Amino acid sequence: MSTSGQQQFRYTQTPSKVLHLRNLPWDCSDEELVELCKPFGKIVNTKCNVGANRNQAFVEFADLNQAINMVSYYASSSEPAQVRGKTVYIQYSNRNEIVNNKSPGDVPGNVLLVTIEGVEAGDVSIDVIHLVFSAFGFVQKIATFEKAAGFQALIQFSDVGTASAAREALDGRSIPKYLLPEHVNHCHLRISYSAHTDLNIKFQSHRSRDYTNPYLPVNPTAMEGVLQPVVGPDGKKKEPESNVLFASLENMQYAVTVDVLNTVFSAFGTVQKIAIFEKNGQTQALIQYPDVTIAAAAKDALEGHCIYDGGYCKLHLSYSRHTDLNVQAYSDKSRDYTVPESSLLAMQQASAVHATPPVWHNPQSGPVQSSAGYATTGTVPGQAPPTWNPNLQGWRINLSIGSYWISWSFICSTSSCLCNCSASSWIVTADQSHFYW
């Protein structure tokens, strides 16, 4: 007895005149089954395209011995049973007759179960599915999901006749290529009837739609264009674009304020809002532009670049899901450039009695001595005293003199810096007063 025969049959089952065949082509026809089995006896009934993948079938012989002959022949043959080059696995069925030649998927209903072969879940949008099936009548509801059989959809029509017409026309066909991403060469529709009669759609999203209820709430976490993958001209998935960029900064040797980020990102267009925050020990920021085009240009140009020479404050950019930042505070960490600074300051001072006095910058000042007579030298906390290096893009000296705190910042002293400025600035603050140079 051949090895292939041992793999092809089960011998623990009681013989039956009904044989169960597996691993058939999913669209195997009754005629192909009869052609395979008729050398062994008279075929009285068949049942094709059953199972989750529609690749199984049942064949009923007129006599038990005919079924036994077929099983015995292929069990001892070196050539397995085949249909279109596929090895067919044969075993006795646990039924003695085929009662109904129609599987549940063949009983007409108003809801179709569609399996889309050759694609991933993000390759065919729910709008494309709606467009294809709407050609046959009003589509009431659609729900898409992924199963072992692949990417599938339930499509509800108003009546059985419309659903039957759609199945008859589209089963085994492909979605037109111009509706598919370029990387999808072909896709086949396998359509059967569902046992459902009325789909329960709770949210409008890229996964489900109820076209009969325009007031159904929209699922904010599953909006079209947010989680739905977008495919570029090269066939690769790309992240959905936005007018707000999400920036994470790596190797933070120097402080980065909204003014620094505004200088960097304004090179590509008007920056509307900036918010800087710390998350998981990393400095991150959101930068809002008026439109997606400017944001895309900035992202392409700045991704992977460093604000300062030496690999400091490296930018990693992606698109944010935000479209309009809620920036209320005027500080080194947040700024709304669409609102006049005076208005923001007035609002902030009115809402916070103990607000920190604003810091004043004078980019025209040079290195001088303080009024107390101390030289402007000091150390950055946790670092050794720095020496001036004209190649450095930015560094800061902090000095406490009595009740005053002096911060001397050198920013972007070389022309290769992204900030493209060369001024040093003095920042002098006290508890109740402001000093200028």
N, C-alpha and C positions, 0 to 999 in steps of 0.2 A: 504494500500500500504506500502510495507516495506521500512525501511530506506535505505537498500542497493539498492533498486530500485531507490530511489530518487537520490542517488549518481551515479547511473550507466547510467542514461539516461538524455537527454535534450528534453524538450517538446516544445520548442519555434520554432523548425524547421518544415518546411513543409514536410509532409510525402513523401517519395520517394521509388521506388523499389530498390534503391541502398543503402545499409547500410554501415556505416563507423564503423569499429571495432578497438579498441585501446587496448594497454597493452597486446599484444600477445607475445609469445616467438619470439625472433628476427629471428629464422630460421623456423617459422611456414610455413607449406606447404599448397598447394591448397587442397590437400586431407583432411587435418585437418579442414580447413574452411568448405568444403562441408559437412563433417561429422557433424559439429556443426549446420549447417543451414538447411540441407535437410529435417528434420522433419517438417518444416514449408512450404515447397514448392520446386519448381524446380529451381535449380541454373543454370543460363545461362552463368555467367562469374564471374571470381574472379581476384583479383589483390593483391598479397601478398608482404610482406617485403618492405613497403613504409615508408616514414618518415626518419628523421635524424637517428633514432635508429633502423630502419627497424622492428619496432614492431607494425605496423599498417597495415590494409588491407581494401579492399572494396569487397563487395559481391553483385551481381546483381541477383534479383529474376525475374522470368518470369512474375510475376503479382504484382501490388502494394499491393493488399490485403495480399499477402504472407509475404511481408516485414513488414506490419503493425501487422500481427499476431505474428511474432517473437518479435518485440519490445514490444507489449502488454503483451506477455507471461512472458518475463523476468522482465518487469516492476512490475508485480504483484506477481512474484514468490519469495519465501524466499531463493531460491538457485540461485545464479547468474550464468551467462554463464561462462564456464571455458574451457581453453585449457591447458592441462598438469598442472593442479592445479592452474593456474593463472587466476584471475578474469578478464574477458573481458568486456570492456565498449562499449556499443552499442548506436549508434545514427543514425538518417537519414542523408544521404549525401546530399550535395547541388547540386549534379549532378543526372541526370535521367538515365544515362547509363554509362557503362565503355567503353570508346572509344578505348583505347589502353591498352592491358594487360601488356605492358612493361613500367615500370617507366623509367625516364631518366638514372637511375643507371643501368638499364638492357640493354640499347642500347649500343652495342659493340663499343669500342674505343681503342685507343692505350695507354691511361693513366688510371691507376687503382687508385681507392680511397680505401685505406686499413685502417680499424679501428682495432687496436690491443687491445683486451680486457684483463683485469686482470693485467695490468702493468702501471707503471708511465713513464713519459717521459724519464727519465734517465736509465730505465731498459733495453731498447733495443736500441742499437746504430745503427747509419745509416749504418755502415759496416756490421752488422748482417743482416739488411734488404736487403742490396745489395747482400749479399751472398745467401740468401734464394731465391730471385727472379731471380738471374742470372742463376739459374739452368735451366730456360726455354728460355733464350735468352739474347741478349745484352740489359742491362739496360742503358738507355741514361741519365736520370736525376731522382733525388729523392729530395723531399721536405717534411720535417716533421713539425708537428705543433700540438697544443692542442686545442680541441674544447669541447663543452658540451658533445659530444659523447665519448670523451676520447682522447687518444693518436692516432693520425692518420698520414698517409703518402700518398703522391701522387707519383706514380711510373710510369715513362714514358718508354715505349718500342718503338722500331722502327716501329712496325706495329701492326695492330689489331689482327692478327692471334696469334702472340706471347703473347700478353696481354690476349687474351681469353684462351689460353692454361694454363697460369699461374693462372688465376682466377678459371678455372674449377678444377685445381689440388689442389689449396691451400685454397679456400673458405671453412670456417668451420674447417680447420685444425689448428694445433698448431705449433709454432716454436719449433724445437728440444730443449729439456731441457739443453743439454750440451752447447748450445749457449747463455743460459740465466743465470743471477745471481742466486745463490743458494736460495735466499729468494723468488724467483718467482716460484710458484708451477706449474702454467699452464698459458698459454695465448692463446686466440683464435683469428683467423684472420677472419674478416668480410670484404669481398671484393665486390665492385661494380665498375661500369665504371664511370669515371669522364667525365664531359662535356669539360674539357680541352683537347687540342690536342698537345700543345707545352708549357712546363713549362718555366717560366722566372726566371732563377737562376742567381742572381747577384754576389754571393760570394760562394767560397768553404768554408764550415764550418761543424761543427758537426750537423747542422740543414739542410743543403742543399748541394747537389753535382751535378755537371754537368760533366759527364764522357766523353762527346764529346769535351770538351774544356779544355785541360790541362793548358792553359795560363790564365784561369780565375783567378782574384786576390783572395787571401785568406783573409778572415775577421780575423784580428788579435785578436779581442775580442771574437771570437767564435771558437778558435782552438780546435781540438780534444785533450783531456787531460788537457785543461785549465778550460773550463766550463762544460765539460761532466763529470757528477758524476762518481766516481770510487767506486765500491762495494768491500768490503773486504770479507775474508772468513766467517766472522760472519753474512754476509748479510747486514751489515750496510754500509751506504755511508761514504766514507772517502775522505779527501781533496787530490787533486793530489800532489804528492811529487815533490820536487825540490832540487837542490843542494844549494840553497840560503834560509837561514832561516830569517824570520821576527820576531824580538824580541821587545816586549814592556815591559818597566820596571816600576814597581809599587813601591810606597813608597821610593822615591829617597832621602834618608837621606844623602847619600854621593855621590860624583861625580863618574861617570863611564866613563873612557877613553877607547880608542881603545886598549891600553896595558892591561887594566883590562879584557876586553872582549876577547882579544887574549889569555890571560892566562887561562880563564875559558873554552873557546871553543876548544882550542888546545889540551885539554886532550883527544879528540876523533879523532883527525886527523889534517892534515895541514889546517890551515886557510889561504885562499888566499887573501881575501879582507874584509874590514869592513867599514861601513859608519854609523855614528851616526847623528841623526837629531831630531828636536823637531816638534811635530805636535799636534795641539789641546791641548797644555799645557802639553804634555806627552813626555818623552824621549823614542825614538824608535831607532832601529838599524837593519841593514842588515848584515848578516854574510855569506860569500861565501866559500863553500868547493869545492874540485875538483870533487866530485861525490855525487849522491843522497844517497848512502848507509851510508856515514859518516854523512851527514846531518840528516838522519833519526835516527841514533844512538844517536847523540847529542840531538835531539829534545826529544826523549823518555826519556833520562836520566836527562835532565835539566828542562823540563817543570814543572813549579810551584815551583822550588827551588829558594832560595835567594842567591845572591852573598855574602852578609854579614849577620852575625848572627843578630838575633832580628827581622827577617822579612823584612830587608832592601834590596832594589833593587831586588824585586821579578821578576823572568823571566816568561813571557807568550810567548810561541813560536808557530809559525805556518809556513807553507811553503809560500815562496814568488813566485810571477809569474816571477820574474827576474831569469835569468840564468847566466848572466855575468854583474857584476856591473861596472859602469864607474867611477872609483875613480882617480881623478887627483891631489888632494891636499894631502900633507903630514902634518898631524896635529893630535891633540888629538881627532878629530872627524872623521877622515877618513884615511885609510891606505891601500896601495896595497903592499902586501908582496911578490908578484911575480916580482916586480921591485926593484932593489937595491936602498937602501935609498939615496945613494949619487946622483944617477940619478934623483930621485924625488926632492931632495933638490935643485939641480942645476937648474932643470926646473922651480921649483916654485920661486926661487930667481930671475931668469932671467925674468919671466913674471910679477913679482910684485916688483916694486922698493921700495915700502914702506912696504914690508912684515915684519911681526913680527919676531924678532930673535927667533931661536929655543930654546926650554927649555932643559937644560942639567940635567940629573939625575945621581946621584951617590949612588947606593944602599948600598955601603959599609960605608957610613958616619954615624956618631952617633950624638946625640944631643950635640952641642957646642954653644958657645956664638959668636955673630957677632963681626966683627972688630970694630964696633962702641961702643962695650961694653954693648949693651943691651941684656937682656936675651931673649931667643926665646919663648916668650909667646905672645899670642894675642887671638883674638876671631874670630870665623867664623861669617861673616856678618849675622845679624839677630838672632844670637843664644847667649845664655849665655856662659861664658868662660868654656870650657870643662875641666874635670879632667881626668887624665889617668886611663883607665880601661883596664887591659890586656885582658878582654873578648870581647872588641869591636874589630870589624874586620877592621875598617878604619876610620880615621878622619884627618882633615887638619887644621893647624894653619897658618894664614896669618898675616904678620907684615910688615908695611912700616917703613923703617929707612932711613930718608933723601930722597935721590933720588933712593934708592933701594927698591925693593919689595921682601920680603922673604916668601916662602911658605914651611912649614914643614909638610910633609904628613906621617902619620902612616898608613900602608896598611897591612891588613891581618896578624895580629899578632898572631892569633891562628891557630892551625893545622886543625880545622874543617872548615875553610873557603874554598870556591870553588877555590879561586886563589892559595891556597897552597904555600904561601910565607910568610916570617916573617921579611922582612927588612923594615926599615924606610928610607926615602929619603929626601934629601935637594934639594930644587929648588931655586936658587938665580939668579935673572935677573936684569939687569939695561937697561937704554935706548940704550946704544951703546956698552955695554960690557957684558961679561959672566964671572961668577965666579964659581969656583969649590971647593968642599970639597971631 
